[in-house]
Amino acid sequence: MIPIHELLSRIRWDPQFSASRFVVGYWDRVAGRVLYADLREISWDADNPALFNLLDEKRVAHSIPFHRVREVWRDGGLIWQRHPAGDIPA
């Protein structure tokens, strides 16, 4: 399996690959579940290359470390998953 930082880098920098719609599922410790964000709404942290930033539905900013990414979807199909279904860490 490709490491998440390599996949996100390809999405970010490969114009042909990134022409698709990508959704990232990340583990939210407060919600206790995987939340989803459209990659078009994510900004990359210039100070820390292992983070991305997003605004939630209440417009609250969050910095998400790459190790909390659990899934990546491309045009509605799952292309990357860190843990098998049902094996979400506590």
Order of alpha helices (4+ residues) and beta strands (2+ residues): alpha-beta-beta-beta-beta-beta-beta-beta
